[in-house]
């Protein structure tokens, strides 16, 4: 649905009015004068999503030449869009309408082509790099999701396969690309190990200051250390799988656009990415951690007693209510940060999860929960309702104090806000969590693990995997099982004993004496 180049032009606009107060328009006798009236640029844009017309209008040009230059820019942008690509036409129209309303300069066609991915030639000779550009420009996913795609393309896919032609991209080339990631991981591991060894050689571990005889050697070893590559992170199996999904989605877009007929990413053999298992900080694991400093696994969960110690320590902290909500009811960081006051029902004891505050780069944006399962109504306990009421009382006191002092207050409607009522950057909750943890002697977890701890509370209270799935709002019980089965097994011994104790036995009342045998 490309817009006709003829649906627009440049005219003179006169503001003169007749005796009845109506604009004279083209009937003004002064229009013949070059200095009279204002030049008006007008160009029809593609229809909006509801099928309504939306002309681009701009006035105030000093000369026809300047107005014509802007009109040429507009038409060059509109010419980027194929006649049958209604989606691209609508996106271009949205962009230009925003430019008009904000009185921004009209961008060059090359900039629009880069930003929206329109006008890119989708033919058999195009490179993978051009395909990524067009595909990313067409994405309508959440900002954070699209940012992840762009990261995969920028860091891995474009340097690795961007130079290859789409129509010739096969399984062999895809496999070589992913094998190169594994090879690079081996190099990184070797370099990291060599750096750790060199750090030991560059240290003086005998206590006190090193003697003069050892100082030249230590200086030499430290110079070697400074010349070595810094520590780097390997690209783990889960990230490799995500990169493959990005590549597969881009190739599906190419198939849809009839650039190719084959998706090589679907047939690549990769190492399976196991979901990290939740593990309980048992006494044995805590003792081993204190001895070695090593965590038993990537996802560690506190026992109820350990969680109680943390929450007691967190009581004086500004974000105590946030940590309480996450720990007891499994809220994600963005969900807690974006929780609206209006979505708390104190009468029924429910909290509705409807919005998230997430980080895009470093900017904070408000979005809906990523999946339909994440959104929903969470049943909360009476103690949590008390905590939420206390949070609201403190917030109102801060608001009244600021207004009384003549300062501004921003009513964002969020449960957790800064002192001026504005959004809290989600990273502040993570920083606060680390700060409180440093006050305690607890084994380490991170803020995301605090959410995982809600599953441990379900199990400790006698619930099962389905109860944990409901509490954490997982889309499928498979996710719950993959993540928490080992955690639940940590509770099996105690659960087994409680289950056995349910059955009343006469021997239990006889102080452990065995019953008489039947003769």
TIKOLRO-475486 format. One record per residue (C-alpha): x, y, z. Coordinates in steps of 0.2 Angstrom, whole numbers, plus 5000, padded with zeros to 4 digits. Each point is the difference from the previous one (the first is absolute). Layout:
# residues N
XYZ...
This chain:
# residues 519
500050005000501350134994499450185000499950094983501350134998498750114992498950005016500850165007500950164995500550175006498850155001499950175008499050025015499250165005499450055017498950154994498250005004498550084992498750125008499149845007501549935008500349864988501749964993500250074982501149864995500450004981498850154998501150125009500650144988501650025009500649824995500850064984501350095011501549895003500250065018498249965004499449845008500949855006500649854990499149845004500649824997498749864998500349824997498849855002500749865011499549825001498449975009500149965018499549835008498250055000500050054982499950195002500950134990501450105008500850134990501750075004499950195002501450135004500050194997501250145004501249974985501050164995500249944982499349884988501749924998500049955019498249934999500449904984501549925009498949945014498749944988501349904990500649925016498349955005499749924983501749915000499549925016498349954994500849934984500949875012498449915002499449864988498350034994499349845008500950015017498750085010500949975017501650094994498950144993499150025017501650005010500750144988498450105002500149985019501850075000499650154989498550045010501050005015501350124992498650124995499250015017501750025009500550134987501649904997501150014984499549884987501349865000500949944985499449844991501649915004499750035019498249934998500649854991501249965014498850035014498549914993500849884988498950054986500650024982501349865002500149904985499449825004500749904986501149844998501650105000499850095016501249965014499549945017500550175007498750084989498749875006500450045018499750184997498349974991499449885013500550105015499150154992498449904999500049945018498550065011500649905016500350085017501450135000501149885011499649854989500550104984501650065009500549825004499849964981501050154995501449945013500149834992500150074983501350135005501149905010499949824992499049994984500550154990501949975003499849814997498849984985499650184995501049994984499249844994498650004987498349955006499549884986501649905002500049995019499949825005500249885015501949994997500350185001498850025016500949855008501750084997499450165008499449925016501549895001501150164999499150065016500549845008501850024994500050185007499349945017501549875001501250154997499250105013500049865013501949974996500450195001499050025016500949855008501750074995499550165008499549925016501749915001500950154996499150105014500649875012501850024994499950195002499449995018501049995015499149885012501349985014499350155010500750175003501050094987501049904987501950005003501150104989500649854991498349954995499450174994500850004982499249834997498350065006500150164989500449894985498649885003498850155003500650074983499649844992498350005008499650184994500449944982498849865000498250014993498750055014498849875006498649974988498349915001499749854989498449994990499049875009498949864993498450105005500650164990500549894985498349935000499350185000501250054986499349864990498250055003500550184994500749934984498649884997498750145002501050114987500149864988498149975002499750184995501149974985498949854995498450105003500850144988500449864988501950035000500449825005499049845002501149925014500450045018501749935004499950055018498749865004501249864995501550065010500649885014500450095016500349965018498449995010499850145012499549935017498950125010500950045016499449905015499450085016501049935015499750035019501350085011500149855012501150005015501349894990500050114985500250155011501549925009500849964983499750174994500850085015501549884998500350024981499150164996499149914985498149994997499349834997499050064985499550154991498250015008500149995019498550025011499950045019499149905012498550085009501150035015501350084989498750114991499350055017501750065005500250114984498250075002500450055018501650094994499050084986498750085012500850175001500450014981498950114989499649854988499549885014498349984993500749964982501149865007498549935010498949994985501449924989500449875014498349955005499150014983501349984987499950174991501350034987501050165002499150094986498349955007500350065017500750174993498550024989498749955012498550125000499150065016498349984991500449814998500049965018498449935007500150015019498349935002500349844990501849995004500650004982501350094990499850014981501650004990499750114984501550114997501949985001501450135001501549934990501750064995500350044982501950044999499950115016498350084996498549945010498449964990498349945005499449844991498749875002500649835007501049904987498849865000498149985003500549885014501050135009498550125001498749955012499350005017501149955015499249955016501050085015500049965018499450125014501850045005500450064983498550115000500650085016501750034992499250084984498950125011501550055010500950044984498550114994500050095017501850044998499850064982498650115004501050085015501450034987498850084988499250125013501750055007500650054982498550094996500050095017501850054996499550074983500849864990499349904986499249835001499749894985498549895002500649844990498749895009501449875004500149915017501950035001500650174995501550125003499750145013499350114986498849874994500949964985500449824993501449905009501349944988499949815002501949995003499850105016499049855007501549884995501350125008498950015016499949815001501949994999500250135013498949915012500849834997501750085005499350045017499749815003501049845001498849914988500649904985499950094984498550014988499550144988498350094999499449884986500349865012498950085013498649974988500549824999499949995018498150024999500049824993500949945015498750085011498649904990500949845003500450045018498250035003499549834993499650054982500549914984500750054983498350064993499850125015501750074996499650024982498450105005501050105013501450054987498850024985501049884989499249974983500349815002500449885014501549944990500950165004499549985019500649825000501650034990500550145012499449955017499949815000501749985009499550145012498549905004501049845003501050095013498450015010499649824997500749935016499050115011498549984990500249815001500150015019498450115001499149884989500449855010499550095016498250034993499649815003499549975019501049855007499849935017501949975001500250194999499150035016501049875009501650105000500749914985499849835008499649864987498349925000499849825006500149884986498549894997500149825006
